[in-house]
Amino acid sequence: MLLLFETFQSPNGYIMLSFLLSCFIILCCVHHHVTLKDEEAIPLISKYFNTKGRYEEVNPYLRQDILAVNRSFLQPPSSQCREIHLTAIIRHGTRYPTAKNIKEMQQLHNIVLNNSIGEHTWLREILTQWTMWYIEDMDGRLVQKGVEDLKHLAIRLTRLFPSMISEEKLRGGLIRFITSSKDRCVNSTLSFKAALTEMWAIRDVEFGYEVNDALMRFFEQCTRFVQEVDKNQSAVIDVQKFKQGPEMMRVQEKIAEHLGIPSSFITYDLAEAAFFLCTYEFAVKAINSPWCQLFDEDDAKIIEYASDLREFWKRGYGHDINSKSSCILFHDLFSRLAKAANENKLRQQVSEAVTVQIGHADTLLPLLTLLGFFKDTVSLTSTNYASQTQRSFRTSHMMPYAANFLLVLYDCGEGGIRLQPLLNEKPLIFPGLTDQQVSMPLYEDVRKHYRDLLNGCDFEAECQLFNIPAEF
Ligand SMILES: O=P(O)(O)O[C@H]1[C@H](OP(=O)(O)O)[C@@H](OP(=O)(O)O)[C@H](O)[C@@H](O)[C@H]1OP(=O)(O)O
């Protein structure tokens, strides 16, 4: 220490010390700038992006390491537990806006560019320099980020469940892929499979997939849902009322003020289009777009609620048929669990170890609702926004791009057969199941809990237009 002190006492020592000090300061600045830059890249309102949100905002630890996993979440009750079946129902990855939304974006941008409307504010000046690059042909197609979303998810799931999603099981034909026919889902399926074949350098075998819209797009085939909800404006009357209500009117006025445009020009749809431009510029291009400057946190929470209100009444607890339209997927899931449990009981190889099903937010939300997840004590309505700020039914937390609902069946030996649900790689507790202590209840207890659905929930009966109660 004395020698070191003496060294720095010398003229050369001072030069060395100042050099080391300046290196340290530069490194701190670079680190701070990089961190700041990273933070600056993330819109402050990104946690309110509903189904237009990135997966990384639901699991922020992935921003530092996209392949990070936390096996401690799995918590099997004992070391005897081994996985015997895994079903993963996954929403496609990041996509372009739909044609419907692109039209609204174009309409908004044309108003911003029209010098004969209102006057120019500094933000409007910036937005007139922004190039409208979305075209209707994009129409919801998967983007490169969406390919990466599914590849990274596939790799994380092999790390979380190495005995299930494995080269041996893939080569053994024990992993099955089912997808919606939509381009974004098919390409998400191909991305998930490509991650596995690339990781294991499998070039000699092609692994197929099944297109099954009856399962993955059941909402289109449930006649009663289509007639009574999807095509029935009165089924979402609360959404319409909220869109015309005081909270949204204020958001639209603030957007108009920011743009120097008369508020009469900024309808709900154009306000939503501005919000979507912010979400897509971030999700697709990782840009904190000037469009995001049109909203503060309060505005974003209001627009988030409007979207949740729509999903609640169209895909969630608002109408019973919303969840009953997913009966076909529910029975498909539980019949596969029953088959795996039986094969395991007979000491046979489980013929379908892993099932990967790729669909939409509209696939997952009704199923989660049918199972009772994320249910609030009070319905979301057009008049209780203020009291619903802590609601469970919040698609920004549930349903980002690449959202995934997993059901993992375990054989725990003397601990019995157990079933663990996970959403977005985090464990869920089956709602209303008595033994809340374990995150992994007995499979039989889960079946007892859902026995009414298992014995009923008949898709044909539920979805026929004149729904005659089953007992007749
Ligand atoms: O508001 P858009 O047109 O984006 O709505 C899409 C759905 O997107 P989401 O509301 O879930 O963000 C899209 O669901 P996705 O999971 O496939 O992205 C759905 O397939 C599409 O038909 C649009 O739903 P809509 O209810 O028909 O507007």
The ligand as a Gaussian input file, in Angstrom:
#p B3LYP/6-31G(d) Opt

LIG

0 1
 O      -57.487000      -3.959000     -33.415000
 P      -56.962000      -5.026000     -34.310000
 O      -57.428000      -4.947000     -35.735000
 O      -55.492000      -5.198000     -34.222000
 O      -57.625000      -6.377000     -33.754000
 C      -57.231000      -7.566000     -34.355000
 C      -56.808000      -8.497000     -33.259000
 O      -55.690000      -7.918000     -32.622000
 P      -55.683000      -7.700000     -31.026000
 O      -56.977000      -6.974000     -30.739000
 O      -55.669000      -9.049000     -30.438000
 O      -54.477000      -6.897000     -30.803000
 C      -56.364000      -9.801000     -33.853000
 O      -55.949000     -10.651000     -32.785000
 P      -54.452000     -11.292000     -32.926000
 O      -54.222000     -12.009000     -31.639000
 O      -54.523000     -12.186000     -34.115000
 O      -53.524000     -10.134000     -33.115000
 C      -57.536000     -10.415000     -34.587000
 O      -57.086000     -11.634000     -35.170000
 C      -58.016000      -9.475000     -35.673000
 O      -59.135000     -10.040000     -36.280000
 C      -58.408000      -8.150000     -35.086000
 O      -59.413000      -8.378000     -34.124000
 P      -60.874000      -7.722000     -34.368000
 O      -61.610000      -8.048000     -33.114000
 O      -61.406000      -8.435000     -35.572000
 O      -60.671000      -6.260000     -34.574000

